[in-house]
């Protein structure tokens, strides 16, 4: 059976260590970062049975957008295991041109991280971006953080209501560090085409554990939850083992481990 890590970050070798350190500082987990952030390090997890990875990075400045998108595309060309998602920044001048370039490069979607990019998820500049990609490319967006409002699930509701054709992965069960709050907000508010919303389980097991993960998968519906690690924060092999021991049915596991990622990304998984 294919196994897709639906949430992994990669960086060029020369900046990987610096990037990993920065992520660790942002989340206060400098001492427990599990990976080196490099392509070669991520690929070692194929030994545990992982077959594909949705890979991306985050632009914290507008000038880094084209460089990151080119890097992700180059790595996907070299490694068929990778499904590449580009990045965008709210201050990037010609979003439409860069989206077209990303498509030409073979990227399959985009990733945003409102907290590290320091912008509200539903900022008008990003709303313009969503309009460009809606109905064309899916979006992974970091959602939730008890420390910030930038990525609030309430803001995601505004986006989903405005762009019913936008396919979204609300990462970290739609509420990093506030997992049940994320679920409650998303299910207490209606929006068109709810089937276009997915969530991934990355950066979650440390806090929710196996029993509650099983509950959350079934609360959300196994047809919209994706396994993910948030590498290099967490070890993909360890996170996979946790998911495999949540006592999900074989049918549920098939959805969570690869079928949902296939539908979300629009990439056929073989």
MARMAR-909794 format. One line per 4 residues: number of its first residue (from 1); their letters; for each residue x, y, z of N, C-alpha, C, O, CB. Coordinates in steps of 0.1 Angstrom, whole numbers, plus 5000, padded with zeros to 4 digits. Glycine has a CB too. Layout:
N
NUM = A = X,Y,Z,X,Y,Z,X,Y,Z,X,Y,Z,X,Y,Z  ...
END
This chain:
270
1 = XXXX = 5008,4988,5000,5000,5000,5000,5009,5012,5000,5018,5013,5008,4991,5000,5012  5006,5022,4992,5013,5035,4992,5011,5042,5006,5001,5040,5012,5009,5044,4981  5021,5049,5010,5020,5057,5022,5025,5071,5019,5037,5073,5015,5027,5051,5034  5017,5081,5021,5020,5095,5017,5021,5104,5030,5012,5105,5038,5010,5101,5008
5 = XXXX = 5033,5110,5032,5034,5120,5042,5029,5133,5036,5036,5139,5027,5049,5121,5047  5018,5137,5040,5011,5149,5034,5016,5162,5039,5011,5173,5035,4997,5148,5036  5027,5162,5047,5031,5175,5053,5046,5174,5057,5049,5170,5068,5023,5180,5065  5055,5178,5047,5069,5177,5050,5076,5190,5044,5073,5194,5033,5076,5164,5045
9 = XXXX = 5086,5195,5052,5093,5207,5047,5107,5202,5043,5114,5194,5050,5094,5218,5058  5112,5208,5032,5126,5205,5028,5133,5219,5025,5127,5228,5021,5127,5196,5016  5146,5219,5027,5154,5231,5025,5167,5227,5017,5172,5216,5018,5158,5238,5038  5173,5237,5010,5186,5234,5004,5196,5231,5015,5196,5236,5026,5191,5247,4996
13 = XXXX = 5205,5222,5011,5215,5217,5021,5222,5228,5028,5225,5227,5040,5225,5208,5014  5226,5239,5021,5234,5249,5027,5227,5258,5037,5233,5264,5046,5239,5258,5016  5214,5257,5037,5206,5265,5047,5198,5256,5056,5191,5261,5065,5197,5275,5041  5198,5243,5054,5189,5234,5062,5190,5235,5077,5180,5237,5084,5191,5220,5057
17 = XXXX = 5203,5235,5081,5205,5236,5096,5200,5249,5102,5193,5249,5112,5220,5235,5099  5202,5260,5095,5197,5273,5100,5182,5273,5100,5176,5279,5109,5203,5284,5091  5176,5268,5089,5161,5267,5089,5155,5259,5100,5146,5263,5106,5157,5262,5075  5161,5248,5102,5156,5239,5113,5158,5246,5126,5148,5245,5135,5164,5225,5113
21 = XXXX = 5168,5253,5129,5170,5260,5141,5160,5271,5143,5154,5273,5154,5184,5266,5142  5157,5278,5132,5147,5288,5132,5133,5283,5136,5126,5289,5144,5146,5296,5119  5129,5272,5130,5116,5266,5132,5116,5261,5147,5105,5263,5154,5114,5254,5123  5127,5255,5152,5127,5251,5166,5125,5262,5176,5118,5261,5185,5140,5244,5169
25 = XXXX = 5131,5274,5172,5130,5286,5181,5116,5291,5181,5110,5294,5191,5139,5297,5177  5110,5291,5169,5096,5296,5168,5086,5288,5176,5077,5294,5182,5091,5296,5153  5088,5275,5177,5079,5267,5184,5084,5263,5198,5077,5256,5206,5076,5255,5177  5096,5267,5202,5101,5264,5215,5105,5250,5216,5104,5244,5227,5092,5268,5225
29 = XXXX = 5109,5243,5205,5113,5229,5206,5127,5227,5200,5129,5217,5193,5102,5220,5198  5136,5236,5202,5149,5235,5197,5156,5222,5200,5164,5217,5191,5158,5247,5202  5154,5217,5211,5161,5205,5216,5155,5192,5211,5161,5181,5212,5161,5204,5231  5143,5193,5205,5136,5180,5201,5133,5179,5186,5126,5170,5181,5123,5179,5208
33 = XXXX = 5139,5189,5178,5137,5188,5163,5142,5175,5158,5153,5171,5162,5144,5200,5156  5134,5167,5151,5137,5154,5147,5146,5152,5135,5152,5141,5133,5125,5146,5146  5145,5162,5126,5152,5160,5113,5162,5170,5110,5162,5181,5116,5142,5159,5102  5170,5168,5099,5180,5178,5095,5174,5188,5085,5181,5198,5081,5192,5170,5089
37 = XXXX = 5162,5185,5079,5156,5194,5070,5161,5192,5056,5156,5199,5047,5159,5208,5074  5170,5183,5053,5175,5181,5040,5167,5170,5032,5160,5162,5038,5190,5177,5041  5169,5170,5019,5162,5160,5011,5167,5146,5014,5159,5137,5016,5165,5163,4996  5180,5144,5015,5185,5131,5018,5180,5126,5031,5177,5114,5032,5200,5131,5018
41 = XXXX = 5180,5134,5041,5175,5130,5054,5160,5125,5054,5157,5115,5059,5177,5141,5065  5152,5133,5047,5138,5130,5046,5136,5116,5039,5128,5108,5043,5130,5141,5038  5144,5114,5028,5142,5102,5020,5146,5089,5028,5143,5078,5024,5150,5103,5008  5154,5090,5039,5157,5079,5047,5145,5072,5052,5145,5060,5056,5167,5082,5058
45 = XXXX = 5134,5079,5053,5122,5073,5059,5114,5064,5049,5104,5059,5053,5112,5085,5064  5119,5063,5037,5114,5053,5028,5116,5039,5033,5108,5030,5030,5120,5055,5014  5126,5038,5041,5129,5025,5047,5118,5020,5056,5116,5008,5058,5142,5025,5055  5110,5029,5061,5099,5025,5070,5086,5023,5062,5075,5020,5068,5096,5036,5080
49 = XXXX = 5087,5024,5049,5075,5021,5041,5068,5034,5035,5059,5032,5027,5065,5014,5048  5073,5045,5038,5068,5057,5032,5071,5058,5017,5083,5055,5013,5073,5070,5039  5062,5061,5009,5064,5060,4994,5064,5074,4988,5070,5076,4977,5054,5051,4988  5057,5084,4994,5055,5097,4988,5055,5107,4999,5052,5105,5010,5043,5098,4979
53 = XXXX = 5059,5120,4995,5059,5131,5004,5054,5143,4997,5059,5147,4986,5074,5133,5010  5044,5150,5003,5041,5163,4998,5050,5173,5005,5050,5175,5017,5025,5167,5002  5059,5179,4997,5070,5188,5002,5068,5202,4998,5062,5206,4988,5083,5183,4996  5072,5211,5008,5071,5225,5006,5080,5233,5015,5087,5226,5023,5056,5230,5008
57 = XXXX = 5080,5246,5014,5087,5254,5023,5080,5267,5024,5070,5269,5017,5102,5257,5018  5084,5276,5033,5076,5289,5035,5085,5301,5032,5096,5302,5037,5071,5289,5049  5079,5310,5024,5086,5323,5021,5083,5333,5032,5072,5337,5034,5083,5328,5007  5093,5337,5040,5091,5348,5050,5094,5361,5044,5092,5371,5051,5100,5345,5062
61 = XXXX = 5099,5362,5032,5101,5375,5025,5096,5373,5010,5096,5362,5005,5116,5380,5025  5091,5384,5004,5086,5382,4990,5097,5378,4980,5094,5371,4971,5079,5395,4986  5109,5383,4982,5119,5380,4973,5123,5365,4973,5129,5360,4963,5131,5388,4976  5120,5358,4983,5124,5344,4984,5114,5334,4977,5117,5323,4975,5125,5339,4998
65 = XXXX = 5102,5340,4973,5092,5331,4967,5097,5324,4954,5096,5312,4954,5080,5340,4963  5103,5331,4944,5107,5324,4932,5118,5314,4935,5118,5303,4929,5112,5333,4922  5127,5317,4944,5138,5308,4947,5133,5295,4953,5138,5284,4950,5148,5315,4956  5124,5296,4963,5119,5285,4969,5111,5276,4959,5112,5264,4959,5110,5289,4981
69 = XXXX = 5103,5282,4951,5095,5275,4942,5103,5267,4932,5100,5256,4928,5085,5284,4934  5114,5274,4928,5123,5267,4918,5130,5255,4925,5132,5245,4919,5134,5277,4913  5134,5257,4938,5141,5246,4945,5132,5234,4947,5136,5223,4945,5145,5252,4959  5119,5237,4951,5110,5226,4953,5108,5218,4940,5108,5206,4939,5096,5231,4958
73 = XXXX = 5106,5226,4929,5104,5220,4916,5116,5211,4911,5115,5201,4906,5101,5230,4905  5128,5217,4914,5140,5209,4911,5141,5196,4918,5145,5186,4912,5153,5218,4913  5138,5196,4931,5138,5184,4939,5128,5174,4934,5130,5162,4935,5137,5187,4954  5116,5179,4930,5106,5170,4926,5110,5163,4912,5107,5152,4910,5092,5177,4924
77 = XXXX = 5117,5171,4904,5122,5165,4891,5132,5154,4894,5133,5145,4886,5128,5176,4883  5140,5155,4905,5150,5145,4908,5144,5134,4916,5150,5123,4915,5161,5152,4915  5133,5136,4923,5128,5126,4932,5113,5124,4929,5105,5132,4934,5131,5130,4947  5110,5113,4922,5095,5111,4919,5087,5108,4931,5075,5108,4930,5094,5099,4910
81 = XXXX = 5093,5106,4943,5086,5104,4955,5079,5117,4960,5070,5117,4968,5095,5098,4966  5084,5128,4955,5080,5141,4960,5068,5147,4952,5068,5146,4939,5091,5151,4960  5058,5152,4959,5048,5160,4953,5050,5174,4957,5048,5177,4969,5033,5154,4957  5053,5183,4948,5058,5196,4952,5047,5207,4953,5038,5208,4944,5068,5201,4943
85 = XXXX = 5047,5214,4964,5038,5226,4966,5047,5238,4967,5057,5238,4974,5029,5224,4979  5042,5249,4960,5050,5261,4961,5046,5270,4973,5038,5266,4981,5048,5269,4948  5053,5282,4973,5050,5291,4984,5045,5304,4978,5048,5307,4966,5062,5293,4993  5039,5313,4986,5036,5326,4982,5037,5335,4994,5036,5331,5005,5021,5327,4976
89 = XXXX = 5039,5348,4991,5040,5358,5002,5030,5369,4999,5029,5373,4987,5055,5364,5003  5024,5374,5009,5014,5384,5007,5019,5397,5001,5011,5405,4996,5007,5387,5020  5032,5400,5001,5037,5412,4995,5044,5410,4982,5050,5419,4976,5047,5418,5005  5042,5398,4977,5048,5395,4963,5040,5402,4953,5028,5403,4953,5048,5379,4960
93 = XXXX = 5047,5409,4944,5041,5418,4935,5032,5412,4924,5020,5416,4922,5051,5426,4928  5036,5402,4917,5029,5396,4906,5025,5382,4909,5032,5372,4904,5037,5397,4893  5015,5380,4918,5011,5367,4922,5007,5358,4910,5010,5346,4910,5000,5367,4933  4999,5364,4901,4994,5356,4890,5005,5350,4882,5004,5339,4877,4984,5365,4882
97 = XXXX = 5015,5358,4879,5026,5354,4870,5033,5342,4877,5038,5333,4871,5035,5365,4867  5035,5344,4891,5043,5333,4898,5034,5320,4899,5040,5309,4898,5046,5338,4912  5021,5321,4900,5013,5310,4900,5014,5303,4886,5016,5290,4886,4998,5313,4902  5014,5310,4875,5016,5304,4862,5029,5297,4861,5031,5287,4855,5014,5315,4851
101 = XXXX = 5039,5304,4866,5053,5298,4865,5054,5285,4874,5060,5276,4870,5063,5308,4870  5047,5285,4885,5047,5273,4894,5040,5262,4887,5045,5250,4888,5040,5276,4907  5030,5264,4880,5023,5254,4872,5032,5249,4861,5033,5236,4859,5010,5259,4866  5039,5257,4854,5049,5253,4844,5060,5245,4850,5065,5236,4843,5054,5266,4836
105 = XXXX = 5064,5248,4862,5074,5241,4869,5070,5227,4873,5078,5218,4877,5079,5248,4881  5057,5224,4873,5052,5212,4877,5047,5211,4892,5045,5200,4897,5062,5201,4875  5046,5222,4898,5041,5222,4912,5026,5220,4912,5019,5223,4903,5045,5236,4919  5021,5214,4923,5008,5209,4924,4999,5217,4933,4987,5214,4935,5007,5195,4927
109 = XXXX = 5004,5227,4940,4996,5234,4950,5005,5245,4956,5016,5247,4952,4990,5225,4960  5000,5251,4967,5007,5261,4975,5006,5259,4990,4996,5253,4994,5003,5275,4971  5016,5264,4997,5016,5263,5012,5018,5277,5017,5027,5284,5013,5028,5253,5017  5010,5280,5027,5011,5293,5035,5013,5290,5050,5007,5280,5055,4999,5302,5032
113 = XXXX = 5020,5298,5056,5021,5297,5071,5019,5311,5077,5028,5319,5079,5035,5292,5076  5006,5315,5079,5003,5329,5084,5011,5333,5096,5014,5345,5097,4988,5330,5087  5014,5324,5105,5020,5328,5118,5035,5333,5115,5039,5343,5120,5020,5317,5128  5043,5325,5108,5056,5328,5105,5057,5339,5095,5067,5347,5094,5064,5316,5100
117 = XXXX = 5047,5340,5086,5047,5351,5076,5041,5364,5082,5041,5374,5076,5039,5347,5064  5035,5363,5094,5030,5374,5101,5019,5382,5093,5020,5394,5090,5041,5384,5105  5009,5374,5089,4998,5380,5081,4985,5373,5084,4986,5360,5086,5001,5380,5066  4974,5379,5085,4962,5373,5087,4959,5364,5076,4961,5368,5064,4950,5383,5090
121 = XXXX = 4954,5352,5078,4951,5342,5068,4941,5348,5058,4942,5345,5046,4945,5330,5074  4932,5357,5062,4922,5363,5053,4925,5377,5050,4916,5385,5047,4908,5362,5060  4938,5381,5051,4942,5394,5046,4938,5397,5032,4938,5387,5024,4957,5396,5048  4933,5409,5028,4929,5411,5014,4939,5407,5004,4935,5403,4993,4925,5425,5013
125 = XXXX = 4952,5409,5007,4962,5405,4997,4962,5390,4995,4964,5385,4983,4976,5410,5002  4960,5382,5005,4959,5368,5003,4946,5363,4997,4945,5354,4990,4961,5361,5017  4936,5371,5000,4923,5368,4994,4924,5369,4979,4918,5362,4971,4912,5377,4999  4932,5379,4974,4935,5380,4960,4942,5368,4955,4939,5363,4944,4943,5392,4957
129 = XXXX = 4951,5362,4963,4958,5350,4959,4949,5338,4958,4950,5330,4948,4970,5348,4969  4940,5337,4967,4931,5326,4967,4922,5326,4955,4919,5316,4949,4922,5326,4980  4918,5338,4951,4910,5340,4939,4917,5334,4927,4911,5328,4918,4906,5354,4937  4931,5336,4926,4939,5331,4915,4939,5316,4914,4938,5310,4903,4953,5337,4916
133 = XXXX = 4940,5310,4926,4942,5295,4926,4930,5287,4928,4929,5275,4926,4952,5291,4937  4919,5293,4932,4906,5286,4935,4902,5279,4922,4901,5284,4911,4895,5296,4939  4899,5266,4924,4894,5258,4913,4906,5253,4904,4903,5246,4894,4884,5265,4905  4918,5257,4908,4929,5253,4899,4940,5245,4907,4944,5234,4903,4936,5265,4894
137 = XXXX = 4943,5250,4919,4954,5243,4927,4950,5243,4942,4943,5252,4946,4967,5251,4925  4953,5232,4949,4950,5231,4963,4959,5239,4972,4970,5243,4967,4950,5217,4968  4955,5242,4984,4962,5250,4993,4964,5243,5006,4955,5237,5012,4955,5264,4996  4977,5242,5011,4980,5238,5025,4982,5251,5033,4990,5259,5029,4993,5229,5025
141 = XXXX = 4975,5252,5044,4976,5264,5052,4977,5260,5067,4969,5253,5072,4965,5274,5050  4988,5264,5073,4990,5262,5088,4978,5269,5094,4974,5280,5092,5003,5268,5093  4971,5261,5103,4959,5266,5110,4960,5264,5125,4963,5253,5129,4946,5259,5104  4958,5275,5132,4957,5274,5147,4970,5276,5154,4981,5272,5149,4952,5260,5151
145 = XXXX = 4970,5283,5165,4981,5285,5174,4976,5293,5186,4970,5304,5183,4993,5292,5167  4977,5288,5198,4971,5296,5209,4978,5309,5211,4972,5318,5218,4972,5287,5222  4990,5311,5205,4997,5323,5207,4993,5334,5197,4996,5346,5200,5012,5321,5206  4987,5331,5186,4985,5341,5175,4970,5340,5170,4963,5330,5172,4995,5338,5164
149 = XXXX = 4966,5351,5163,4953,5351,5157,4955,5350,5142,4945,5348,5135,4946,5364,5161  4967,5351,5136,4969,5351,5122,4962,5339,5115,4956,5341,5104,4984,5351,5119  4964,5328,5121,4959,5315,5115,4947,5309,5121,4945,5297,5121,4970,5305,5115  4939,5318,5128,4927,5313,5134,4918,5305,5125,4915,5309,5114,4920,5324,5141
153 = XXXX = 4912,5294,5130,4902,5287,5122,4890,5296,5118,4884,5294,5107,4897,5275,5129  4887,5306,5126,4876,5316,5123,4880,5323,5110,4871,5325,5101,4874,5326,5134  4892,5326,5107,4896,5333,5095,4895,5323,5083,4892,5327,5072,4911,5338,5096  4898,5310,5086,4896,5301,5075,4882,5300,5070,4879,5298,5059,4901,5287,5079
157 = XXXX = 4872,5301,5080,4858,5301,5076,4855,5312,5066,4848,5310,5056,4849,5302,5089  4861,5324,5068,4859,5335,5059,4864,5331,5045,4857,5335,5035,4866,5347,5064  4875,5325,5044,4881,5321,5031,4872,5311,5024,4869,5312,5012,4895,5315,5033  4868,5300,5032,4860,5290,5026,4846,5295,5021,4841,5290,5011,4858,5279,5036
161 = XXXX = 4840,5305,5028,4828,5310,5024,4829,5319,5011,4821,5319,5003,4822,5319,5035  4841,5325,5010,4843,5334,4999,4847,5327,4986,4844,5330,4975,4854,5344,5002  4855,5315,4988,4860,5308,4977,4855,5293,4978,4863,5285,4982,4875,5309,4976  4843,5290,4974,4838,5276,4976,4845,5266,4967,4844,5254,4970,4823,5276,4973
165 = XXXX = 4852,5271,4957,4860,5261,4948,4874,5259,4953,4881,5251,4946,4859,5266,4934  4878,5265,4963,4892,5264,4968,4893,5251,4976,4885,5249,4986,4896,5276,4977  4902,5242,4973,4905,5230,4980,4916,5233,4990,4927,5238,4987,4910,5218,4970  4913,5230,5003,4922,5234,5014,4925,5222,5023,4917,5214,5027,4916,5245,5022
169 = XXXX = 4938,5221,5027,4942,5213,5038,4945,5222,5050,4955,5229,5050,4955,5204,5034  4936,5222,5059,4938,5230,5072,4947,5222,5080,4943,5213,5088,4924,5233,5079  4960,5225,5079,4970,5216,5086,4969,5215,5101,4963,5224,5107,4984,5221,5082  4974,5204,5106,4974,5202,5121,4960,5201,5126,4957,5207,5137,4982,5213,5128
173 = XXXX = 4951,5193,5119,4937,5191,5124,4930,5204,5126,4921,5205,5134,4937,5183,5137  4933,5214,5117,4926,5227,5117,4928,5235,5130,4920,5244,5133,4912,5225,5114  4938,5231,5138,4940,5239,5150,4952,5235,5158,4951,5228,5169,4928,5237,5159  4964,5238,5153,4976,5234,5160,4976,5240,5174,4973,5252,5177,4989,5239,5153
177 = XXXX = 4978,5231,5184,4978,5234,5198,4964,5236,5204,4962,5237,5216,4987,5246,5201  4954,5237,5195,4940,5238,5200,4931,5229,5191,4922,5233,5184,4935,5254,5199  4935,5216,5191,4929,5207,5182,4914,5205,5183,4907,5205,5172,4936,5193,5184  4909,5205,5195,4894,5204,5196,4887,5217,5193,4876,5217,5187,4891,5199,5210
181 = XXXX = 4894,5228,5196,4888,5241,5192,4887,5242,5177,4877,5247,5172,4897,5252,5198  4898,5237,5170,4897,5238,5155,4886,5230,5150,4879,5234,5141,4910,5232,5150  4884,5218,5156,4872,5210,5151,4859,5217,5154,4850,5217,5145,4873,5196,5158  4857,5222,5166,4845,5228,5170,4842,5240,5161,4830,5241,5157,4845,5232,5185
185 = XXXX = 4851,5248,5159,4849,5260,5150,4845,5256,5136,4835,5262,5131,4862,5269,5150  4852,5247,5130,4849,5243,5117,4836,5236,5115,4829,5237,5105,4860,5234,5111  4831,5229,5126,4819,5222,5125,4807,5230,5130,4795,5226,5128,4820,5209,5132  4809,5241,5137,4798,5250,5141,4795,5260,5131,4785,5267,5133,4802,5256,5155
189 = XXXX = 4803,5261,5121,4801,5272,5110,4800,5265,5097,4808,5256,5093,4813,5282,5110  4790,5269,5089,4788,5262,5076,4794,5271,5065,4795,5283,5067,4772,5261,5074  4797,5264,5054,4802,5271,5042,4800,5262,5030,4797,5250,5032,4818,5274,5044  4800,5267,5019,4797,5259,5007,4808,5248,5005,4819,5250,5008,4796,5268,4994
193 = XXXX = 4804,5237,4999,4813,5227,4995,4823,5222,5006,4835,5222,5004,4822,5232,4983  4817,5218,5017,4826,5213,5028,4835,5201,5024,4845,5199,5031,4818,5209,5040  4831,5194,5014,4839,5183,5010,4853,5187,5004,4862,5179,5002,4832,5175,4999  4855,5200,5002,4867,5205,4997,4877,5208,5008,4889,5212,5005,4865,5218,4989
197 = XXXX = 4873,5206,5020,4882,5208,5032,4888,5195,5037,4881,5186,5040,4875,5215,5043  4901,5194,5037,4908,5183,5043,4916,5188,5055,4918,5201,5057,4918,5177,5033  4921,5179,5064,4930,5183,5075,4941,5172,5075,4939,5161,5070,4922,5183,5089  4953,5176,5079,4963,5166,5081,4966,5165,5096,4963,5174,5104,4976,5170,5074
201 = XXXX = 4972,5154,5100,4974,5151,5114,4988,5154,5119,4993,5149,5129,4971,5136,5117  4995,5162,5111,5009,5165,5114,5010,5174,5127,5000,5181,5130,5016,5173,5103  5021,5173,5134,5023,5180,5147,5012,5179,5156,5007,5188,5162,5026,5195,5144  5007,5166,5158,4995,5164,5166,4997,5153,5177,4992,5155,5188,4984,5161,5158
205 = XXXX = 5003,5142,5173,5004,5131,5182,5009,5134,5196,5005,5129,5206,5011,5120,5176  5019,5142,5197,5026,5146,5210,5015,5151,5220,5017,5149,5232,5037,5156,5208  5005,5158,5214,4995,5164,5223,4982,5156,5224,4976,5156,5235,4992,5178,5218  4978,5150,5213,4965,5143,5214,4965,5129,5217,4956,5123,5222,4958,5145,5201
209 = XXXX = 4977,5122,5214,4978,5108,5217,4970,5099,5207,4962,5104,5199,4973,5105,5231  4972,5086,5209,4965,5077,5199,4950,5076,5201,4943,5076,5191,4971,5063,5201  4946,5075,5213,4931,5074,5215,4924,5086,5210,4914,5084,5202,4928,5072,5230  4928,5098,5213,4921,5109,5209,4923,5112,5194,4914,5117,5187,4925,5122,5216
213 = XXXX = 4934,5107,5188,4936,5108,5174,4926,5100,5167,4919,5104,5157,4950,5104,5170  4923,5088,5172,4913,5079,5166,4899,5086,5167,4892,5086,5157,4913,5066,5173  4897,5092,5178,4884,5099,5179,4883,5111,5169,4873,5113,5163,4882,5105,5193  4894,5118,5168,4894,5130,5159,4892,5126,5144,4886,5132,5136,4906,5138,5161
217 = XXXX = 4899,5115,5140,4898,5110,5127,4883,5107,5124,4878,5110,5113,4907,5097,5124  4876,5101,5133,4863,5097,5131,4853,5109,5132,4843,5109,5126,4858,5086,5141  4857,5118,5141,4849,5131,5142,4849,5138,5128,4839,5143,5123,4853,5139,5153  4861,5140,5123,4863,5147,5110,4857,5139,5099,4852,5144,5089,4877,5150,5108
221 = XXXX = 4858,5126,5100,4855,5117,5089,4868,5112,5083,4877,5120,5079,4846,5124,5078  4870,5099,5082,4883,5093,5077,4885,5097,5063,4897,5096,5058,4883,5078,5079  4875,5102,5056,4877,5105,5042,4883,5119,5040,4884,5124,5028,4864,5104,5034  4886,5126,5051,4892,5140,5049,4904,5142,5058,4910,5153,5058,4881,5150,5053
225 = XXXX = 4909,5132,5065,4921,5133,5073,4933,5126,5066,4932,5115,5061,4919,5126,5087  4944,5133,5066,4956,5128,5060,4968,5126,5070,4969,5135,5079,4961,5137,5049  4975,5115,5069,4987,5114,5077,4997,5124,5073,4999,5126,5061,4992,5099,5076  5004,5130,5082,5015,5139,5079,5024,5140,5091,5020,5138,5102,5010,5153,5075
229 = XXXX = 5037,5144,5089,5046,5144,5100,5050,5158,5105,5053,5160,5116,5058,5137,5096  5050,5168,5095,5056,5181,5098,5071,5180,5099,5077,5188,5106,5050,5188,5110  5077,5171,5092,5092,5170,5091,5097,5184,5088,5091,5190,5079,5096,5159,5081  5108,5188,5094,5117,5182,5103,5114,5183,5118,5122,5179,5126,5131,5186,5101
233 = XXXX = 5102,5189,5121,5099,5190,5135,5097,5176,5142,5102,5174,5153,5086,5198,5137  5091,5167,5134,5088,5154,5139,5093,5143,5130,5095,5146,5118,5073,5152,5142  5096,5131,5135,5101,5120,5127,5090,5113,5119,5081,5108,5126,5108,5110,5136  5090,5113,5106,5079,5107,5098,5077,5092,5102,5066,5088,5102,5082,5108,5084
237 = XXXX = 5088,5085,5105,5086,5071,5108,5079,5069,5121,5070,5061,5122,5100,5064,5109  5083,5077,5131,5076,5077,5144,5061,5081,5143,5052,5074,5148,5083,5086,5154  5059,5091,5135,5045,5096,5134,5036,5085,5126,5025,5083,5129,5044,5109,5126  5042,5079,5117,5035,5068,5109,5032,5057,5119,5021,5051,5119,5044,5063,5098
241 = XXXX = 5042,5053,5127,5039,5042,5137,5028,5046,5146,5020,5037,5150,5052,5039,5145  5027,5058,5150,5016,5062,5159,5003,5061,5152,4993,5056,5158,5018,5077,5164  5002,5065,5139,4990,5064,5132,4986,5049,5130,4974,5046,5131,4991,5071,5118  4996,5041,5127,4993,5027,5125,4988,5020,5138,4981,5009,5137,5005,5020,5120
245 = XXXX = 4990,5026,5150,4986,5020,5162,4975,5027,5169,4973,5027,5181,4998,5019,5172  4967,5034,5161,4955,5041,5166,4942,5032,5166,4932,5037,5169,4953,5054,5158  4944,5020,5161,4932,5011,5161,4922,5015,5151,4910,5014,5153,4926,5009,5174  4927,5021,5140,4918,5024,5129,4915,5012,5121,4924,5003,5121,4923,5036,5120
249 = XXXX = 4904,5011,5113,4902,5000,5105,4911,5001,5093,4917,5011,5090,4887,4999,5101  4912,4990,5086,4920,4989,5073,4915,4999,5063,4923,5006,5056,4921,4975,5067  4902,5000,5062,4896,5010,5053,4899,5024,5057,4902,5033,5048,4881,5008,5052  4898,5027,5070,4902,5041,5074,4916,5044,5072,4920,5055,5067,4899,5042,5089
253 = XXXX = 4925,5034,5075,4939,5036,5072,4942,5039,5058,4951,5047,5054,4947,5024,5077  4936,5032,5049,4938,5034,5035,4935,5048,5031,4942,5054,5023,4930,5024,5026  4924,5053,5036,4921,5067,5033,4931,5077,5039,4936,5086,5032,4907,5070,5038  4934,5075,5051,4943,5084,5059,4957,5084,5053,4964,5094,5053,4943,5081,5073
257 = XXXX = 4962,5072,5050,4976,5070,5046,4979,5074,5031,4990,5077,5028,4980,5057,5048  4968,5074,5022,4972,5078,5009,4960,5082,5000,4962,5091,4992,4979,5066,5002  4949,5076,5001,4938,5080,4992,4934,5094,4993,4931,5101,4983,4926,5071,4994  4933,5099,5005,4929,5113,5007,4940,5123,5002,4936,5133,4996,4927,5116,5022
261 = XXXX = 4952,5119,5004,4963,5127,4998,4963,5128,4983,4966,5138,4977,4977,5122,5003  4959,5116,4977,4958,5116,4962,4947,5125,4958,4949,5133,4948,4955,5101,4958  4935,5124,4964,4924,5133,4960,4927,5148,4963,4924,5156,4954,4911,5129,4968  4933,5151,4974,4936,5165,4978,4946,5171,4968,4944,5182,4963,4942,5165,4992
265 = XXXX = 4957,5164,4965,4968,5169,4956,4964,5168,4942,4970,5176,4934,4981,5162,4959  4955,5159,4938,4952,5158,4924,4963,5150,4916,4963,5150,4904,4950,5171,4917  4972,5143,4924,4983,5135,4918,4980,5121,4920,4977,5116,4931,4997,5139,4924  4980,5113,4909,4978,5099,4910,4990,5092,4918,5001,5094,4914,4976,5092,4897
269 = XX = 4986,5085,4928,4996,5078,4936,4997,5064,4932,4987,5056,4932,4993,5079,4951  5009,5059,4928,5011,5045,4923,5020,5038,4933,5023,5026,4931,5017,5045,4909
END
